[in-house]
Amino acid sequence: MSDVNQRIDDLVKQNDILLFMKGNATFPQCGFSGRAIQILKACGVDVRGIKTVNVLEDDEIRQGIKGYSNWPTIPQLYVKGEFIGGSDIMMEMYESGELSQVLGNGPN
């Protein structure tokens, strides 16, 4: 496993809710990352308590996460070590109530 994959793997395994994004929870730096934060908030998640990784600050992570997850876009959400998806998948799961269940917050 490459160094960047090991770093990503450690982050995924050490954080119950982890969002790789552009910017951070307080200041998202792209519309899709902002949307991901809003979806998490709508599910009752206190985004100050989750781990976010700003891919704009680390190009190795920015490129490595795409290979790690086999998903070409950012943001990427992981919950309890499992890859959930990007903002479109998060929205679909939110609308069906599935995301709240995955996050442990019950139905919307």
Secondary structure, 3 states (H helix, E strand, C coil): CCHHHHHHHHHHHHCCEEEEECECCCCECCHHHHHHHHHHHHCCCCHHHCEEEEHHHCHHHHHHHHHHHCCCCCCEEEECCEEEECHHHHHHHHHHCHHHHHCCCCCC
